[in-house]
Amino acid sequence: MQFNKAEQTALLQPLSNDARILYILGIKPSAEQSSGATTTLNYKYLLSILNTKDDKYTLGRQVNGLIKELLSVGLVNFQDEIELNHSFNGKTLVLPLITMQIDEYSKLHLNWHAMHIDWYPNKKLITDLAKLLGIIDYNYTTSELGDFIAYWLGRPESQFSEYQWTQKFVFNLKKLRLAHGFKNVQKVGQQIVQTKAGILADENAKNLVAKYNKTQ
């Protein structure tokens, strides 16, 4: 079984050996190379992989804990959105790193680090991800970036790839754009975006212009 450089780098991140074994022997062999999708998770089978000598693992939630480790370093994702405190049995995983092509984004999966005060999101990636997520206004303020950095500086144990850091920032922007009470904004569809000076007039200004025109 071969592993590309992105997988090797992720497997060398802080992981338990049992999580590595689960990925290498229990999950990756069932994944389609073209899509990265696995067969549905089967606790009984995965427990048999983990318990080669001793019955160290007996519960599904123990398997869940190992899968969450793999999630944290980007080796796996769930095909559909699920609740992480529910059973994973019967769910389908996707292995995003095995389908990675050699392109400009590949190196972003290889650079793992904790958050630092001089961090900036990757400009091209933030644009591409924002379009995929349907975010209309993805221009961020220094305050939005500073809040994001400050939050993760308080969690120095969290290490992610440069791709994942930018992905998290884009998800945070989407949450902000959908928030109520966002200042200096207009609503476009279901999203809230910052208004641009000189482009839109408020209702009071429109009414004043209309009143003035009637007097002419």
C-alpha positions as CSV (number, residue, x, y, z in Angstrom):
1,M,0.0,0.0,0.0
2,Q,1.4,3.4,-1.0
3,F,1.0,6.7,0.7
4,N,1.5,10.1,-0.9
5,K,3.5,12.8,0.7
6,A,0.4,14.6,2.1
7,E,-0.7,11.4,3.8
8,Q,2.8,10.7,5.2
9,T,3.0,14.2,6.6
10,A,-0.5,13.9,8.2
11,L,0.3,10.5,9.7
12,L,3.4,11.9,11.3
13,Q,1.3,14.5,13.2
14,P,0.6,13.9,16.9
15,L,-1.6,10.8,16.6
16,S,-1.9,7.6,18.6
17,N,-0.5,4.6,17.0
18,D,-3.9,3.0,17.1
19,A,-5.3,5.8,15.1
20,R,-2.6,5.3,12.5
21,I,-3.3,1.5,12.4
22,L,-7.0,2.2,12.0
23,Y,-6.3,4.4,9.0
24,I,-3.7,2.2,7.4
25,L,-5.4,-1.2,7.9
26,G,-9.1,-0.5,8.6
27,I,-10.1,2.5,6.5
28,K,-7.8,3.2,3.6
29,P,-8.0,-0.3,2.0
30,S,-11.7,0.2,1.3
31,A,-11.4,3.7,-0.2
32,E,-11.9,4.3,-3.9
33,Q,-8.8,5.9,-5.4
34,S,-10.9,8.2,-7.7
35,S,-13.3,9.6,-5.2
36,G,-11.6,8.8,-1.9
37,A,-14.9,7.4,-0.5
38,T,-14.8,4.4,1.8
39,T,-17.3,1.6,2.3
40,T,-19.6,2.2,5.2
41,L,-18.0,2.0,8.6
42,N,-18.5,-1.3,10.4
43,Y,-17.6,-1.2,14.1
44,K,-17.3,-5.0,14.4
45,Y,-14.8,-5.2,11.6
46,L,-12.8,-2.2,12.8
47,L,-12.6,-3.6,16.4
48,S,-11.2,-6.8,14.9
49,I,-8.5,-4.8,13.2
50,L,-7.6,-3.0,16.5
51,N,-7.7,-6.0,18.8
52,T,-5.0,-8.3,17.4
53,K,-4.0,-9.7,20.8
54,D,-5.9,-8.1,23.6
55,D,-9.5,-6.8,23.6
56,K,-8.3,-3.3,24.2
57,Y,-11.2,-1.9,22.2
58,T,-14.8,-3.1,22.9
59,L,-17.0,0.0,22.3
60,G,-18.0,2.0,19.3
61,R,-17.3,5.2,21.0
62,Q,-13.6,4.1,21.4
63,V,-13.5,3.7,17.6
64,N,-15.1,7.1,17.3
65,G,-12.3,8.6,19.4
66,L,-9.7,7.3,16.9
67,I,-11.6,8.5,13.9
68,K,-11.8,12.0,15.6
69,E,-8.0,11.9,15.8
70,L,-7.8,11.3,12.0
71,L,-10.4,14.1,11.4
72,S,-8.2,16.5,13.4
73,V,-5.3,16.1,11.0
74,G,-7.3,16.0,7.8
75,L,-6.8,12.4,6.9
76,V,-10.5,11.7,6.8
77,N,-13.8,13.6,6.5
78,F,-17.4,12.4,6.6
79,Q,-19.2,12.2,3.2
80,D,-22.3,13.8,4.8
81,E,-22.7,16.2,7.7
82,I,-23.1,14.3,11.0
83,E,-23.1,14.9,14.7
84,L,-19.8,14.0,16.2
85,N,-21.3,12.8,19.4
86,H,-23.5,10.2,17.6
87,S,-22.6,6.8,16.3
88,F,-20.3,6.6,13.2
89,N,-21.4,3.0,12.4
90,G,-22.8,2.8,8.9
91,K,-21.4,6.2,7.9
92,T,-19.1,6.8,4.9
93,L,-15.8,8.5,5.1
94,V,-13.9,10.4,2.4
95,L,-10.1,10.4,2.4
96,P,-9.3,13.8,0.8
97,L,-5.5,13.4,0.8
98,I,-5.4,10.3,-1.4
99,T,-7.1,12.1,-4.3
100,M,-4.8,15.1,-4.1
101,Q,-3.3,16.2,-7.4
102,I,0.1,17.8,-7.7
103,D,-1.0,21.4,-7.8
104,E,-0.5,24.8,-6.1
105,Y,-2.7,23.7,-3.2
106,S,-0.8,20.4,-2.5
107,K,1.9,22.2,-0.5
108,L,-0.8,23.8,1.7
109,H,-1.7,20.4,3.0
110,L,1.9,19.7,4.0
111,N,2.7,22.8,6.2
112,W,1.3,22.0,9.7
113,H,1.6,24.6,12.4
114,A,-0.1,26.2,15.4
115,M,-1.7,29.6,15.0
116,H,0.8,32.6,15.1
117,I,0.2,36.3,15.4
118,D,1.4,37.1,11.8
119,W,-0.8,34.5,10.1
120,Y,-2.8,35.5,7.0
121,P,-5.1,33.2,5.0
122,N,-4.0,32.2,1.5
123,K,-5.5,34.7,-0.9
124,K,-6.4,32.5,-3.8
125,L,-7.7,29.7,-1.6
126,I,-9.9,32.0,0.4
127,T,-11.5,33.2,-2.9
128,D,-12.0,29.7,-4.2
129,L,-13.5,28.4,-1.0
130,A,-15.7,31.4,-0.6
131,K,-17.2,30.8,-4.1
132,L,-17.7,27.1,-3.4
133,L,-19.6,28.0,-0.1
134,G,-21.6,30.7,-1.8
135,I,-20.2,33.6,0.3
136,I,-20.9,36.9,-1.5
137,D,-18.7,39.2,0.5
138,Y,-15.4,37.4,1.4
139,N,-13.4,40.6,1.9
140,Y,-12.4,40.5,5.6
141,T,-11.5,43.3,8.0
142,T,-8.4,43.4,10.2
143,S,-10.8,43.1,13.2
144,E,-12.3,39.8,11.8
145,L,-8.8,38.4,11.1
146,G,-7.6,39.6,14.6
147,D,-10.5,37.9,16.4
148,F,-9.8,34.7,14.6
149,I,-6.1,34.7,15.4
150,A,-6.7,35.7,19.0
151,Y,-9.2,32.8,19.4
152,W,-6.7,30.2,18.1
153,L,-3.7,31.7,19.9
154,G,-5.4,30.6,23.1
155,R,-5.4,27.0,21.8
156,P,-1.7,26.4,21.1
157,E,-2.2,22.6,21.1
158,S,-4.3,22.9,17.9
159,Q,-2.2,22.3,14.8
160,F,-3.6,22.3,11.3
161,S,-2.3,22.5,7.8
162,E,-2.2,25.9,6.0
163,Y,-5.2,24.7,3.9
164,Q,-7.2,23.9,7.0
165,W,-6.4,27.2,8.7
166,T,-7.7,29.1,5.7
167,Q,-10.7,26.7,5.4
168,K,-11.6,27.4,9.1
169,F,-11.3,31.1,8.5
170,V,-13.6,31.0,5.5
171,F,-16.2,29.0,7.5
172,N,-15.9,31.7,10.2
173,L,-16.5,34.4,7.6
174,K,-19.7,32.6,6.5
175,K,-20.9,32.4,10.0
176,L,-20.3,36.2,10.4
177,R,-22.0,37.0,7.2
178,L,-25.1,35.1,8.3
179,A,-25.1,36.6,11.7
180,H,-27.8,39.0,12.9
181,G,-26.7,42.5,14.1
182,F,-23.7,42.7,11.7
183,K,-22.9,46.4,11.5
184,N,-22.8,48.6,8.3
185,V,-24.4,45.9,6.1
186,Q,-27.1,45.2,3.6
187,K,-28.9,41.9,3.0
188,V,-28.4,40.0,-0.2
189,G,-30.6,37.0,-0.3
190,Q,-30.0,35.2,3.0
191,Q,-26.5,36.7,3.5
192,I,-25.3,39.9,5.2
193,V,-22.6,41.8,3.4
194,Q,-20.8,45.1,4.0
195,T,-22.1,48.1,2.2
196,K,-19.9,50.0,-0.1
197,A,-19.8,53.8,0.1
198,G,-21.2,55.5,-3.0
199,I,-23.0,52.5,-4.4
200,L,-26.2,52.2,-2.4
201,A,-28.4,54.9,-1.1
202,D,-30.6,54.4,2.0
203,E,-34.4,54.8,1.9
204,N,-34.2,58.3,3.6
205,A,-31.9,59.6,0.8
206,K,-34.1,58.1,-1.9
207,N,-37.2,59.7,-0.4
208,L,-35.4,63.1,-0.1
209,V,-34.4,63.0,-3.8
210,A,-37.9,62.0,-4.8
211,K,-39.4,64.9,-2.8
212,Y,-36.9,67.4,-4.3
213,N,-37.7,66.2,-7.9
214,K,-41.5,66.8,-7.3
215,T,-40.8,70.4,-6.4
216,Q,-38.9,71.1,-9.6
